[in-house]
Structures are given as C-alpha cells and as structure tokens.
Amino acid sequence: MTALAHETPWGFAPEPSGQEVPRPDLDEVLWQAWEAMELPEGFHAEIIEGFIEVSPTGCYAHSQIANKLRRAADKYLADGPYAGHQDTNVIHDRKVWIPDVIIALEDFEAQDVIEHGVGVKASAVEVAVEVVSPGHNSVTRDRVRKRRAYARAGIPVYVLVDDHDLRGIVTVFTSPMPEKGDYAAEHRVPYGTDITIPEGPAKGFVIGEAITGPPRADR
C-alpha cells in the first residue's frame, strides 16, 4: 500500500508583487490528483484522511468473503429496491473510498451519482462492508481510519469482517456520530456466530459461517 499526500501547509502563496494569491485547499488538490491517476490493473486508489492510498485488490480469501457476502445480500434483498454492490467509488466531501461491499439502491437516483459518474455519494449508502486486508497499514486502515471516515460521512451501518484477528471477528457498527468520527454502538462476534444487521433496508440480514467460514480455535 502506498500513501501520497502534500506535506507542506496550504495557505496563501506570496507573489512577486507582494500580493497573496490563495492556493486550492488540500482536499481539492488530492481530488484532482486522484481523478488524473492511471493505475495498472489490480490496483485502486482511495482518498482517506488527507492521503491518497494505493492498494492492490484483495487476495483469494478476502475476495471469497466479500463475494459471498454480496451474493447473500442480493438474495436477502431480492424482493426490494436495494442490492449489494462491489467496486464502487463512494465519495464524501472530496474523500473517496472503495468499500468491499455496499448496500444501496440497486439503481441509484440521479442526484446520488457524482459528476462524470466517477462514484456515488456516501449519503446514498446504507451499509458499508470492509474485509480486512493483510498487512499492518491495511489492518489499521480498515479498523481505524475507515471507521472514522464512514462515521464522519454518516453511513448508518459499517460492517468489519476481520479475517486477520486470530479468531476471526465480525463487528457491526451503528449510530454514527459524524462530529466525533465514530459509531456509538458496536456488536462483535467471532467467526461461526451469527450477527444480524439491526437496521435499515438490510435489517435482519445475517452474516454467519456460510460467509466467513467456521469458528477458529484460539491461537
């Protein structure tokens, strides 16, 4: 994973005339850089807390969990207007995230699609799911930085499937507090124990052994 950011403070640049000309803020600069990026196949870029983070796509185990969860969500939501989505840019105030799965309207409203179709607004997302990727930076990103980011954006439910906890843990975060960058409630269970989405269009959807795999022995 690679993180890129402008490390000097933004403010006003002195001109030869002595006048100060305002520079664009960091969020706008990072947004422009992100839009211009051309990455090789197998990588994607996100803007998280002032950095552009470039990451490889998930390994086999990671992809298996994400795919199973999305397919199960689609079956659960089949009789309504909501569906599971993957590889979708979610955007909020010039921040960009690519959750492993989101639950949102199957057909997004026009006002929820960001300019030029580069992504959808975070306000259109009912559930964001991350399957923790290997590596210290990736683990911290999903457990800490994205938890803060999704809470700040007001995403109602954040599901964290932590395949790199020794026992395997699924956590459902609810009741976002945008001003604090955190969720007021969380429910954690080990792999092999069912956990249910408690609210929203996916209320009652169960994440269990069929998605995560069997319980793990303590190690």
N, C-alpha and C positions, 0 to 999 in steps of 0.2 A: 504494500500500500504506500502510495506517495502522497504527501500533503504539500500543497503550494499556497502561499499567501504573500501579500505585500507586507513587508515587515516595518516599513517606515510609516510614521503617523501621517494621516491625511489632514489637510487644513487649507491654508492659503499659500500659493506659490508667489514669491516676490518677482516682479517683472523689472526689466532694466529701467523703466520709467519710475519705479518706486511704488507703483500701484500693485495691489494684491489681487490675484485672479483665483477664484475658488476652484479647487480641483473636485472631480467627482468623488463621491464617497466610496469606501472600500466595497460595500455590497454591490454597487453598480459596476465597479471595475472587475470584481470577481465574476459577476454575471456576464459581462461582455467577454471575458476570457473563457468562461465555460461554454458560451454559445459558439465561440470560434474553434473550440477544441476538436481535433480529429484523432480519435483513439484507434489503435489496432483492434481487431476483432478479439473478443474475450475480455475486454476491459470496459469499465464505465466510470463516470466522474460524478461526484456529488459536491455540493457546497454546504459544509457543516461548520457552524460556529467560526466563520471567518477564514476558512481554509477550503481550497479545492482538494478533495481527496480522490485519488485514482486507485481503483481496486480491481482485481481480477474477478471474473464471475465465479460462482460457487463451485466447490468440489462436489464429487458424486453424492456423498452423504447429505450435504447441505441441500443440493438440488432435489434429492429424493423427498426430503421432509417438506420443502416448500411446494413441490408439485403435488404431493399427496394432500397437503392442507388445502391448496387452491381447488383441487378437484372435489374434495369432500365439501368444501364451502359451496361450490357451484351446485352440487346435488341438494344440499340443505336449502339453498336459496332459489331452487328451480322454479317455484310457483310464484315468485315475486319479481320486482323490477331490479333487484340487486344481484351482484355477481362478484366473483373473485377475479382479480387482475394481477398480472405479473409484468415486470419490466416496464413500469410506468413511472415517469418523472413526476414527482409530487413537489409543488412549488409554493412557497410562502415567503413574502417579503424578500424576494431575490435569493432565497435559500432553496437548494434543490436536494431532494432525497430520492432514492430508488428503493423503497421497501421490497422485501422479497415477495410479499403478497399484500394487496389492499382489498378491502371490501367497500364497494361504492356502487352507484347506479350502473347497470350494465351499459346503458347508453347515456353518456354524460350530457348534462344540459350545456347549451352553447356558452353560457356565461361562466361555466366552470372550466373551460378549456383556455389555457394561457396562449397569448399571442403567438401566431405562426404555428400553433399546435404542438409546441415543444413539451407540453406537460399539462397537468391538471392542478387546480387549486387544492390546497390542503383542506379547505373548508368543505370540499366535496367528498372527503374520505371519512368513512365511518369507523373502519378498523385498519390499523397498520400492523403488519407482522414482520418481524425480523428473525431469521435463523442465524444464530451467532456463527461467524466465520472463524477459522483458526488464526492464530497469531495475536500477540498482545494488543497491537493497535486496533485490530478488528474487534476483539472482545471488548475493549474499552469503548470503541465507537458505538457498538450496539447496546451495551449495558448502560452506558453513562451519557455519551453525547447525543445519541439519537433519542434516548428517553427524554432528555431536556428539550431537544428540538421539537419533538412531536407534542410535548405538553405545551410548549410556548405557542405552537400553531393551533392548539385547541382540538387536536384529534381525539375523539371521545374514548377510544379503546386502543391500547398498544399491547400487542402480544409478543413476548420474547421467548423464543424456543432456544434454550441454551444447551446446545449439544456438547459444549466444552466445559460445563460444570461436571465434576466427576460422576455425579449420579444422573445427570441429565435433568434439567429443570424447565418447566413451563411456567411463565409468570404472566398474568393478565393485569395490566394497569388500567384503572378507570378514574374518572373525575379529575380531568386535567385542571391544573392551576397555572394558566399562562404567565401570570405575573411572577410566579416562583420558579417556573421551568421544571415542574414536577407534577406527579399524579398523587392525589390524596389517598387513593386506595390501591392495594395490590394483593393478589392472591397467588401463591406459589405452590406448585405440586411437583413431585418427582415423576419422571417418565413412568408410564404404566398406570398412573392415576388420572382419571378423567377430570378435566377442568372445562367449565362452561362459560361462554361469552354471556355476561349478565344483562346486557342492554343493547338497544339499537336494532337495526334490521337483522343482525345475525344473532339476536338473543336466543339462547338455548343451544347454539352450535357447540358441539363437544369436541375438544381436542384430547385425544387419548392414545392408547397403544397402537391403534391402527395407523396413526400418523407418525408418532415419534419412535415407535419400536418398543420393545418390552422393558420392564424395570431393569435397572442396573444394580449390581451388588455394590455396596460401599467399598471404595478403594482408597 
